[in-house]
Amino acid sequence: MSHDLHHTDGHHEIEMPHASMRDYVIGFLLSVILTAIPFWLVMTMPLSAGVTGAIIMGFAVVQIVVHMVFFLHMTPKAEGGWSLTSLVFTIIVVVIMLAGSLWVMHHLNTNMMPMPHEPTSQVTGQVL
């Protein structure tokens, strides 16, 4: 009685996405565009610094998504959805760590900085 240990019934196979040259070209062109526009905004400064910074951050987030989809092939179908699930968990942990760190540094700066000295009278030494 012989058993085939390598037989699979198709239920446990992990489906890997296959990318075509078209997908890579689209990803490359989107990456170039998403880099060129913020570069142009910084070089010409048509907007205020705050607006320019916000737009650049928005383009950075979009570019991260483009890289994940077109180059890393991270889709809900890839690896049974586990790669996307682990990415979401990682993002949540990083946001919590960054927000907590910034909160702690802000409160340390607020509470630990020396207070300005009050003016005193040279003659009496009393606070004016």
Secondary structure as UniProt FT lines:
FT   TURN            5..6
FT   HELIX           21..44
FT   HELIX           49..70
FT   TURN            76..77
FT   HELIX           78..81
FT   HELIX           82..112
FT   TURN            122..124
//
